[in-house]
Amino acid sequence: MARRTRDMGTEGGEAAEEAEWVAALRSGDEASYVALMQRFGPRLLSLARSILGNEAEAQDCVQEAFIQAFKKVGGFEGRSPLWPWVRRIAVNACLGRIRARHRQAEATLEAWQPEFDADGCRLGLEPRQLPAADELLASDRVRAAVRAAVRALPEIHRTVLILRDFEELSTGEVAELLGLEPGAIRVRLHRARAALKKQLEPAFGGKGM
């Protein structure tokens, strides 16, 4: 079972094979559960670490996500691949953990936003299009700095940034996951990218990247 499921849940996976996998999960087949954890566990843990910034909490949320997935697999309709479905459960587990914390005030982000003059021109630097976080990560030179800067963002902005730029979900998908309007997602993504860029500027002598 494990060998057959290595490529399942990806774009190249055969729908018939995944349907067979889901059927095995529903029947309580132990090997299919092991295959699910082996296939998706590392990706879910990486995602949870990025959202929560805490290893222990990330591991707890991934474990919780798998427990929920095993409980809910009977209701999985198979209209989409397993991976987005399991990812959604994990993201919701992370969001639940975040809501249980004392949230950082959104005002925290104000200190990291670029400043503009009365004409709307960027102060300090010539205006540039804000890069997506994954574009910054493409450079080995800034990878570690970007990851640290992302972890420093307030939780809601960090989550939006990770889901849009790293997980490559659409604005609509992120809005649905977080229970927000698409416009709110676009605003928070823009602010998160701007804050990230401003945090990284001192490392490059105030020069654009």
C-alpha positions in Angstrom: 0.0 0.0 0.0 2.8 2.4 1.0 4.6 1.9 -2.2 1.6 2.5 -4.4 0.7 5.7 -2.5 4.0 7.5 -2.9 2.7 9.6 -5.8 -0.8 10.0 -4.6 -2.1 13.4 -3.5 0.0 15.1 -6.2 -1.1 16.5 -9.5 0.4 13.4 -11.2 -1.5 10.9 -9.0 -4.2 8.9 -10.7 -7.7 9.7 -9.5 -8.6 6.0 -9.5 -5.6 5.1 -7.3 -6.4 7.9 -4.9 -10.0 6.7 -4.7 -8.7 3.3 -3.8 -6.5 4.8 -1.1 -9.5 6.7 0.3 -11.5 3.6 0.4 -8.8 1.8 2.3 -8.7 4.7 4.8 -12.4 4.5 5.3 -12.2 0.8 5.9 -9.7 1.3 8.7 -6.8 -0.2 6.8 -3.7 0.4 9.0 -1.2 0.5 6.1 -3.2 3.2 4.4 -3.0 5.4 7.6 0.7 4.9 7.8 1.0 5.8 4.1 -1.0 9.0 4.8 1.3 10.1 7.6 4.5 9.2 5.6 3.3 11.1 2.5 2.0 14.3 4.1 3.6 14.4 7.6 6.8 16.3 6.6 5.0 18.9 4.5 2.4 19.4 7.2 5.1 19.8 9.9 7.0 22.3 7.8 3.7 24.3 7.2 2.8 24.2 10.9 6.3 25.3 11.9 6.1 28.3 9.6 2.7 29.4 10.9 3.3 28.8 14.6 7.0 29.4 14.9 7.2 26.8 17.6 8.3 23.2 17.1 6.4 21.6 20.0 3.1 23.3 19.0 3.7 22.4 15.3 4.1 18.8 16.1 1.0 18.9 18.3 -1.0 20.4 15.5 0.1 17.9 12.9 -0.8 15.1 15.3 -4.2 16.7 15.9 -4.6 17.1 12.1 -4.0 13.4 11.4 -6.4 12.4 14.2 -9.1 14.7 12.8 -8.4 13.4 9.2 -8.8 9.8 10.4 -12.1 10.7 12.1 -13.4 12.7 9.2 -12.3 10.6 6.2 -15.7 9.0 6.0 -17.1 12.4 5.0 -14.3 13.1 2.4 -16.2 13.3 -0.9 -13.1 13.0 -3.2 -14.0 16.1 -5.2 -10.4 17.3 -4.8 -7.1 15.4 -4.0 -6.4 14.4 -0.5 -3.5 16.8 0.1 -5.6 20.1 0.0 -8.2 18.4 2.3 -5.6 17.3 4.9 -3.8 20.7 4.6 -7.0 22.5 5.4 -7.4 20.4 8.5 -3.9 21.2 9.6 -4.2 24.9 8.9 -7.4 25.0 11.0 -5.6 23.2 13.8 -2.9 25.9 13.7 -5.4 28.7 13.6 -7.1 27.2 16.7 -3.8 27.1 18.5 -3.2 30.8 17.5 -6.6 31.8 18.8 -5.8 30.1 22.1 -2.8 32.4 22.5 -2.7 36.0 23.3 -2.7 37.5 19.9 -0.1 40.1 19.0 -1.7 43.5 18.4 -2.0 44.4 14.8 -0.5 47.8 15.7 2.8 45.9 15.9 3.0 45.9 12.2 2.8 49.7 11.9 6.4 50.2 12.9 7.5 48.0 10.0 5.5 49.7 7.3 7.1 52.0 4.7 6.4 55.7 5.1 5.1 57.9 2.4 5.0 61.7 1.8 1.9 63.8 1.1 2.1 62.9 -2.6 2.2 59.2 -1.8 5.8 58.7 -2.7 7.9 56.3 -0.6 10.2 57.9 1.8 13.8 56.7 2.1 13.8 54.5 -1.0 12.6 54.8 -4.6 9.3 52.9 -4.9 9.6 49.3 -6.1 7.1 46.6 -6.6 6.8 44.5 -3.5 8.3 41.1 -4.1 6.6 37.9 -3.0 8.3 36.2 -0.1 9.1 33.1 -2.2 10.9 35.3 -4.7 13.2 36.5 -1.9 13.8 33.0 -0.7 15.1 32.1 -4.2 18.3 33.9 -3.2 20.7 31.9 -0.9 22.0 35.2 0.4 18.8 36.2 2.1 17.1 32.9 2.8 17.9 32.7 6.5 17.1 36.4 7.0 13.8 36.1 5.3 12.7 33.1 7.4 13.6 35.0 10.6 11.7 38.1 9.4 8.7 36.0 8.5 8.7 34.5 12.0 8.7 38.0 13.5 5.5 39.0 11.7 2.2 39.2 13.7 0.5 35.8 13.4 -2.4 36.8 11.1 -0.1 38.5 8.6 2.5 35.7 8.8 -0.3 33.1 8.2 -1.6 35.0 5.1 1.9 35.4 3.7 2.7 31.7 4.2 -0.5 30.5 2.6 -0.3 32.9 -0.4 3.4 33.0 -1.1 4.7 29.7 0.1 1.7 27.4 -0.2 0.6 29.2 -3.3 -3.1 29.2 -2.4 -5.3 31.7 -4.2 -6.7 34.7 -2.4 -10.1 33.1 -2.4 -8.8 29.9 -0.8 -6.9 31.8 1.9 -10.0 33.9 2.6 -12.1 30.8 3.0 -9.6 29.1 5.3 -9.3 32.2 7.5 -12.9 33.2 7.4 -12.1 36.7 6.0 -13.1 38.7 2.9 -10.7 38.4 -0.1 -10.1 42.2 0.2 -8.9 41.8 3.7 -6.5 39.0 2.6 -5.1 41.3 -0.2 -4.6 44.1 2.3 -2.9 41.9 4.9 -0.7 40.3 2.2 0.4 43.7 0.9 1.2 44.9 4.4 3.0 41.7 5.3 5.2 41.9 2.2 5.9 45.6 2.8 6.8 44.8 6.5 9.0 41.9 5.4 10.9 44.1 2.9 11.4 46.9 5.4 12.8 44.5 8.0 15.3 43.1 5.5 16.5 46.5 4.1 19.0 47.2 7.0 20.8 44.0 6.1 21.5 45.4 2.6 22.4 48.9 3.6 19.0 50.3 2.9 19.1 49.2 -0.8 16.2 47.6 -2.6 16.4 43.9 -3.2 
